[in-house]
Amino acid sequence: MCPDTGLARLSYGQARALLDEHTAVRGPGTGWDLHEYRHSGLTHLGEAGAGLLMLMAKSRHKNPENARRYFKPSPEAIAEITSLLAPGDSRR
């Protein structure tokens, strides 16, 4: 039971089935899985400016190397940070 709402929590299997059902593009089993959802969430947090320690706290990783592998910045995020080296120069 959720202490905040009093509602029953989903089991891992129920959450996995619901996520697949609502993200499937070519039938059952083709949607996201919970592990991909975790990767995506941590990546979005990192791109929004969350530091490594905050990502570790959110993901409950103890080792920075394990948390770091979840953060895969988008090409846009890489271009934005690169632009700080030479504003206005898009060749980098």
C-alpha positions as CSV (number, residue, x, y, z in Angstrom):
1,M,0.0,0.0,0.0
2,C,1.2,3.5,-0.8
3,P,1.5,5.5,2.5
4,D,0.5,8.7,0.7
5,T,-2.6,7.6,-1.2
6,G,-3.6,4.4,0.5
7,L,-3.8,2.7,-2.9
8,A,-2.3,-0.6,-3.7
9,R,1.0,-0.4,-5.6
10,L,1.6,-2.1,-8.9
11,S,3.8,-5.2,-8.9
12,Y,6.8,-5.2,-11.2
13,G,5.0,-7.4,-13.7
14,Q,1.9,-5.2,-13.7
15,A,4.0,-2.1,-14.3
16,R,6.0,-3.8,-17.0
17,A,2.8,-4.9,-18.8
18,L,1.2,-1.4,-18.6
19,L,4.3,0.3,-19.9
20,D,4.6,-2.1,-22.8
21,E,0.9,-1.8,-23.6
22,H,1.0,2.0,-23.8
23,T,4.3,2.3,-25.7
24,A,4.1,-0.6,-28.1
25,V,4.2,0.3,-31.8
26,R,4.0,-3.1,-33.4
27,G,2.0,-5.2,-31.0
28,P,2.7,-6.7,-27.5
29,G,6.3,-6.9,-26.5
30,T,7.5,-4.1,-28.7
31,G,7.1,-1.2,-26.2
32,W,9.5,0.2,-23.7
33,D,10.6,-1.9,-20.7
34,L,11.2,-0.5,-17.2
35,H,15.0,-0.6,-17.6
36,E,14.8,1.6,-20.7
37,Y,12.4,3.9,-18.9
38,R,15.0,4.2,-16.1
39,H,17.8,5.1,-18.6
40,S,15.6,7.7,-20.3
41,G,14.6,9.3,-17.0
42,L,18.2,9.6,-15.8
43,T,19.3,11.0,-19.2
44,H,16.5,13.7,-19.1
45,L,17.5,14.6,-15.6
46,G,21.2,14.9,-16.6
47,E,20.3,17.1,-19.6
48,A,18.2,19.3,-17.3
49,G,21.3,20.0,-15.2
50,A,21.2,17.4,-12.5
51,G,24.6,16.6,-11.3
52,L,26.1,13.1,-10.9
53,L,25.5,13.0,-7.1
54,M,21.8,13.8,-7.7
55,L,21.6,11.1,-10.4
56,M,23.1,8.7,-7.9
57,A,20.6,9.6,-5.2
58,K,17.7,9.2,-7.6
59,S,18.9,5.9,-9.1
60,R,20.3,4.7,-5.7
61,H,23.6,3.8,-7.3
62,K,26.6,3.7,-4.9
63,N,29.3,3.7,-7.5
64,P,29.6,6.8,-9.8
65,E,30.7,4.7,-12.7
66,N,27.4,2.7,-12.6
67,A,25.3,5.8,-12.5
68,R,27.3,7.5,-15.2
69,R,26.5,4.8,-17.8
70,Y,22.8,5.7,-17.6
71,F,23.5,9.3,-18.7
72,K,23.6,9.4,-22.5
73,P,23.3,13.0,-23.6
74,S,21.6,13.9,-26.8
75,P,23.4,15.4,-29.8
76,E,21.6,18.7,-29.0
77,A,22.9,18.7,-25.4
78,I,26.4,18.0,-26.6
79,A,26.2,20.8,-29.2
80,E,24.9,23.2,-26.5
81,I,27.8,22.5,-24.1
82,T,30.3,22.7,-27.0
83,S,29.0,26.1,-28.0
84,L,30.2,27.4,-24.6
85,L,33.8,27.0,-25.9
86,A,33.2,29.3,-28.9
87,P,29.8,31.0,-29.0
88,G,28.6,31.5,-32.6
89,D,31.0,28.9,-34.0
90,S,28.8,25.9,-35.2
91,R,31.8,24.0,-36.7
92,R,32.8,22.4,-33.3
